[in-house]
Amino acid sequence: MNRPKKLSAAFVKTVKRVGRYGDGRGGFGLSLLVKPTTTGRLSKTWSQRLRIHGHPVNMGLGAYPVVTLAEAREKALQNRRTVAQGRDPRSGGIPTFAEAVETVIAIHRPSWRSGGKYEAQWRGTLQRHAVPQIGHKRVHEITTADVMGVLLASDFWNQKRVTARVVRQRIGAVMKWAVAQGYREDNPAGDAISAALPKNGVRVRHQRALPHGEIAAALERVRASDALPSTKLALEMLVLTACRSGEVRMATWAEFDLDRAIWTIPEDRTKSGREHRVPLSSGALTVLDQAKALGDGEGLVFPGRRLRPLGESTMSLLLRRFGIRCVPHGMRSSFRDWCSETGVRREVAEAALAHVVKNKVEAAYARSDLLESRREVMERWSEYLARGESARQRGQSGS
């Protein structure tokens, strides 16, 4: 396809050759940028070359086909008129990074699970690590050097690599929104800085976990304590079901079918966003009987004081109080180690932990949640913990 002297709607629609195509004389610096995406497709975006206050500037005008050729020309004309009046077309209506963060959060809010936790995490990481440095800047002014400054400040990238990657990803999401709005042409948090960031990071630190042989003794110490009964029962339920802390803390009686011994965690309370059925072992059913005796069998299964949900750190503090070197999430790792050492099939163990199958081909065939297979495993796990407790008690009586 020949390069046209002036763009046409037909050319813009059909061009498949990578490059920059100008709109010719009288186009006010308008051009169409065609480039490949990471998925192998082509992206087409509009930009305009202007000289503002004596400095050459490239302004993004949005992406095709959201912005048509006629609309891009109209924007280019308006921008040139603004420059001719001695004003900067970029400043009018272009949000600061801090303002853009709130806009992007509002866009994503309907797709995030209820409860506001993810929104709070999203806003919190950017407010702590990015907004203090670049929040005052308008989104078209932010450079790759600015993003590098955020990631390398106080050795952030090297000392807290996982968090720094999250911050970079979320800055990138805000910048991609700015590109889509026509405020800029590129994402300064994208591939351009990958080569410049240090590759040797700190060793990944996993959640602290107990050897599975020590869990029964730890539970016995917790049971004998003067902690809130519902907190102790919640921790025991977490161990017996290998569920996540939030799933246990926010569990309601309406989710339990005690006749069938099944706990169904709704999709809006699981990490995967999918409903998860938990087979209840005899040990778990005993915990539920004890929990029901504390209340009226309505609302939260493990309420805190004033019938409110237990706090996020409540179980962690309970373990720390008795010198148990483990966090609640680490109990899932202990269960997984036990599965590996006792011959539990990998797919059954992963299903028990509600892990999503990442391999697309494998996931296509993994239609069953293996409920009955998991029921057998969870009963064995319950019996294993009970045997550990009995052995400990016999040892104490014998001494």
C-alpha positions in Angstrom: 0.0 0.0 0.0 1.5 3.4 -1.1 2.0 6.1 1.6 -0.7 8.7 0.9 0.0 12.4 0.8 -3.1 13.0 2.8 -4.9 10.5 5.0 -8.3 9.1 4.0 -10.9 7.2 6.0 -10.4 4.1 3.8 -6.6 4.2 4.3 -6.9 4.6 8.0 -9.3 1.6 8.2 -7.2 -0.8 6.0 -3.6 0.1 6.6 -1.7 -2.8 8.1 1.9 -1.7 7.6 3.7 -0.5 10.8 4.7 3.2 10.7 3.7 6.8 11.1 1.5 8.4 8.5 1.1 12.1 8.4 -2.0 14.0 7.2 0.0 16.1 4.8 0.2 19.9 4.5 -2.8 21.5 6.2 -3.1 18.6 8.7 -1.8 20.7 11.6 0.8 18.1 12.5 -1.7 15.3 12.7 -0.4 11.7 12.1 -1.6 8.1 12.5 0.8 5.8 14.4 0.4 2.1 13.5 2.4 -0.3 15.7 2.2 -4.0 16.8 0.7 -5.0 20.2 2.0 -7.8 22.4 -0.9 -10.0 21.2 0.3 -9.8 17.6 -2.4 -7.3 16.4 -2.0 -3.7 15.3 -2.9 -0.6 17.3 -3.7 2.7 15.6 -3.4 5.9 17.6 -3.6 9.6 16.7 -0.9 12.1 17.6 -0.2 15.7 16.8 3.2 17.5 16.5 3.0 21.0 17.9 5.4 23.7 19.1 4.3 25.0 22.4 6.1 27.9 24.0 9.0 27.2 21.7 9.3 23.5 22.5 8.3 20.6 20.1 5.6 18.5 21.7 3.8 15.3 20.7 0.2 15.2 21.9 -1.9 12.0 21.9 -5.4 12.5 20.4 -6.8 9.0 21.1 -7.0 5.7 19.5 -8.7 4.6 16.2 -11.6 3.6 15.7 -12.8 5.2 18.9 -11.6 8.5 17.5 -12.3 8.8 13.7 -10.2 10.6 11.2 -12.7 13.5 11.1 -12.7 13.8 14.9 -8.9 13.7 15.0 -8.7 16.5 12.5 -11.2 18.6 14.5 -9.1 18.0 17.7 -5.9 19.0 15.8 -7.5 22.2 14.5 -8.7 23.1 18.0 -5.3 22.5 19.4 -3.5 24.6 16.8 -6.0 27.5 17.4 -5.3 27.2 21.2 -1.5 27.5 20.5 -2.0 30.4 18.2 -3.8 32.2 21.1 -0.7 31.7 23.3 -2.2 29.0 25.4 -1.2 25.3 26.1 -3.9 22.9 24.8 -2.5 20.2 27.2 -3.4 22.0 30.4 -7.2 22.4 29.8 -9.0 19.4 31.4 -6.0 17.1 31.7 -6.1 15.5 35.1 -3.2 15.1 37.5 -2.0 11.7 38.3 -3.8 11.7 41.7 -7.0 12.7 40.0 -6.6 10.0 37.3 -6.0 7.4 40.0 -9.5 8.1 41.4 -11.0 8.0 37.9 -9.5 4.7 37.1 -10.6 3.2 40.4 -14.2 4.4 39.7 -14.1 2.7 36.3 -12.9 -0.6 37.8 -15.1 -0.5 40.9 -18.1 -2.3 39.4 -15.9 -5.3 38.4 -14.2 -5.7 41.7 -15.7 -7.9 44.4 -17.8 -6.3 47.1 -16.3 -5.3 50.4 -14.0 -2.6 49.1 -10.8 -4.5 50.1 -9.3 -4.5 46.6 -10.2 -0.9 46.0 -8.5 0.0 49.3 -5.4 -2.0 48.3 -5.2 -0.4 44.9 -5.6 3.2 46.3 -3.3 2.5 49.3 -0.3 1.3 47.3 -0.4 4.3 44.9 -1.1 6.8 47.7 1.9 5.5 49.7 4.4 5.0 46.9 3.5 7.0 43.8 1.2 10.0 44.6 3.7 11.7 47.0 6.2 12.0 44.0 4.1 12.3 40.9 0.5 12.9 42.1 0.7 16.6 41.4 1.8 16.1 37.8 -0.6 16.1 34.9 -0.7 12.7 33.3 0.8 13.9 30.0 3.8 15.3 31.9 4.8 12.1 33.5 8.0 10.6 32.1 9.8 7.3 32.3 12.3 9.0 34.6 9.4 9.9 36.9 8.3 6.3 37.1 11.9 5.1 37.7 12.1 7.7 40.5 9.1 6.1 42.2 10.4 2.6 41.9 14.0 3.3 42.9 13.2 5.7 45.8 14.7 4.5 49.1 15.8 1.3 47.3 12.1 0.3 47.0 12.6 -1.9 43.9 15.4 -4.0 45.5 14.0 -4.2 49.1 10.3 -4.8 48.3 10.3 -6.2 44.8 6.8 -7.7 44.9 5.1 -4.5 46.1 7.2 -2.4 43.7 6.0 -4.6 40.7 2.4 -4.0 41.9 3.0 -0.3 42.0 4.5 -0.3 38.5 1.5 -2.3 37.2 -1.0 0.1 38.7 0.9 3.2 37.5 0.8 1.5 34.1 -3.0 1.0 34.3 -3.5 4.7 35.0 -1.2 5.6 32.1 -3.0 3.3 29.7 -6.2 5.1 30.6 -4.5 8.4 29.8 -3.4 7.0 26.4 -7.0 5.9 25.7 -8.2 9.4 26.6 -5.8 11.0 24.2 -3.8 12.7 26.9 -0.5 11.0 25.9 0.9 8.5 23.4 2.8 6.0 25.5 2.9 4.2 28.8 6.0 5.4 30.7 5.6 2.4 33.1 5.8 -0.1 30.2 8.6 -2.0 28.5 10.8 1.1 28.2 11.9 0.8 31.8 12.3 -3.0 32.0 15.9 -3.0 30.9 16.8 -0.2 33.2 15.5 -1.8 36.4 17.8 -4.0 38.5 17.3 -7.7 37.8 18.8 -9.1 41.0 16.2 -8.8 43.7 15.7 -9.9 47.2 14.7 -13.5 47.9 11.0 -14.1 47.9 9.8 -14.6 51.5 7.0 -17.0 51.8 4.3 -16.9 54.5 5.5 -18.4 57.8 4.2 -21.9 58.2 4.5 -24.7 60.8 5.6 -28.2 60.0 2.3 -30.1 59.8 3.4 -32.3 62.7 3.3 -29.3 65.0 -0.1 -28.0 64.2 -2.1 -30.2 66.6 0.0 -29.0 69.5 -0.4 -25.4 68.4 -4.2 -25.8 68.3 -4.2 -27.4 71.7 -2.4 -24.3 73.1 -4.9 -22.0 71.5 -7.9 -24.0 72.8 -6.5 -23.8 76.4 -6.1 -20.1 76.2 -8.5 -17.4 77.5 -9.0 -15.9 74.0 -12.4 -15.1 72.6 -14.1 -18.5 72.0 -15.3 -17.6 68.5 -11.7 -16.6 67.6 -10.3 -19.9 68.7 -13.0 -21.8 66.8 -12.4 -19.7 63.7 -8.7 -20.6 63.8 -9.5 -24.3 64.2 -12.0 -24.1 61.3 -9.3 -22.4 59.1 -6.9 -25.3 59.8 -9.5 -28.1 59.3 -10.8 -26.7 56.0 -7.5 -25.2 54.6 -9.5 -22.1 53.7 -8.4 -18.5 53.6 -8.7 -16.2 56.7 -11.3 -13.9 55.1 -13.4 -16.8 54.0 -13.6 -18.1 57.5 -14.0 -14.7 59.3 -16.9 -13.7 57.1 -18.6 -17.1 56.9 -22.4 -17.0 57.6 -24.7 -19.8 58.6 -26.6 -19.5 55.4 -23.6 -20.8 53.5 -23.6 -24.2 55.3 -25.6 -27.3 54.5 -25.0 -29.3 57.6 -27.1 -32.2 56.5 -24.9 -32.7 53.4 -21.8 -31.5 55.3 -20.9 -28.9 52.6 -19.9 -25.3 53.0 -20.5 -23.3 49.8 -18.4 -20.1 49.7 -20.0 -17.6 47.3 -17.9 -16.3 44.4 -17.8 -12.7 45.8 -15.8 -14.0 48.8 -13.2 -16.2 47.1 -9.9 -15.1 45.7 -10.6 -16.8 42.3 -14.0 -15.1 42.0 -15.6 -18.6 41.6 -17.9 -20.4 44.0 -16.0 -22.9 46.2 -17.6 -26.0 47.8 -15.8 -27.2 51.0 -16.5 -30.7 52.2 -16.8 -30.7 56.0 -14.9 -33.3 58.0 -16.1 -34.6 61.3 -13.7 -32.3 63.0 -15.1 -29.3 61.2 -18.7 -30.3 62.0 -17.7 -30.5 65.7 -16.3 -26.9 65.5 -19.6 -25.8 63.9 -21.6 -27.4 66.7 -19.5 -25.6 69.2 -19.9 -22.3 67.3 -23.7 -22.7 67.1 -23.8 -23.2 70.9 -22.3 -19.7 71.3 -25.1 -18.0 69.4 -28.5 -18.4 67.7 -27.3 -20.0 64.4 -27.9 -16.8 62.5 -25.6 -14.3 60.8 -21.8 -14.7 61.2 -20.6 -18.1 62.3 -17.5 -16.7 64.1 -18.5 -13.2 65.3 -16.2 -10.9 67.1 -17.1 -8.6 69.9 -20.4 -6.7 69.4 -21.3 -9.4 66.8 -19.0 -7.7 64.3 -16.7 -9.7 61.9 -13.3 -10.7 63.4 -10.5 -8.3 62.3 -8.1 -9.2 59.6 -5.2 -9.5 62.1 -7.2 -11.2 64.9 -6.0 -14.8 64.3 -2.4 -13.6 63.5 -2.3 -11.8 66.8 -3.6 -14.9 68.6 -0.9 -17.1 67.1 1.8 -14.5 67.9 0.5 -14.2 71.5 1.4 -17.8 72.2 4.7 -17.7 70.4 3.4 -19.9 67.5 5.8 -19.0 64.6 3.1 -19.1 61.9 0.6 -16.9 60.2 -3.0 -18.1 59.4 -2.3 -18.3 55.7 0.7 -20.5 56.5 -1.6 -23.2 57.7 -2.6 -23.8 54.1 1.1 -24.4 53.3 1.3 -26.9 56.1 -1.8 -28.7 54.8 -0.3 -28.7 51.3 3.0 -30.2 52.6 1.0 -32.9 54.4 -0.8 -33.7 51.1 2.5 -34.1 49.3 4.0 -36.4 51.9 0.9 -38.6 52.2 0.4 -39.3 48.5 -2.7 -37.0 47.9 -3.0 -36.4 44.2 -1.8 -33.0 43.1 -5.1 -32.0 41.4 -7.1 -33.0 44.6 -4.8 -31.0 46.9 -4.9 -28.0 44.6 -8.7 -28.2 44.4 -8.9 -28.4 48.2 -7.0 -25.1 48.3 -9.3 -23.6 45.7 -6.3 -22.9 43.4 -7.1 -22.0 39.8 -5.6 -24.2 37.2 -3.3 -21.9 35.2 -2.6 -24.2 32.3 -5.4 -23.4 29.8 -5.4 -26.9 28.2 -5.5 -28.6 31.7 -8.2 -26.2 32.8 -10.4 -27.1 29.8 -10.6 -30.6 31.1 -10.8 -29.8 34.8 -14.6 -29.4 34.9 -15.1 -31.3 38.3 -14.3 -29.8 41.7 -13.5 -33.3 42.9 -15.8 -32.8 45.9 -15.9 -36.5 47.0 -12.2 -37.0 46.6 -11.6 -33.9 48.7 -14.0 -35.1 51.3 -11.9 -38.2 51.9 -8.7 -36.1 52.1 -10.2 -33.6 54.5 -11.4 -36.4 56.8 -7.9 -37.9 56.8 -6.5 -34.5 57.6 -9.0 -34.1 60.5 -8.1 -37.5 61.9 -4.4 -36.8 61.5 -4.7 -33.6 63.7 -6.9 -35.5 66.2 -4.3 -38.3 66.5 -1.6 -35.7 67.1 -3.6 -34.1 69.9 -4.3 -37.5 71.5 -0.6 -38.5 71.3 0.3 -35.3 73.0 -2.2 -35.8 75.8 -1.0 -39.4 76.4 2.6 -38.1 76.5 1.6 -35.5 79.1 -0.3 -38.0 81.3 2.5 -40.6 81.1 5.0 -38.0 82.3 
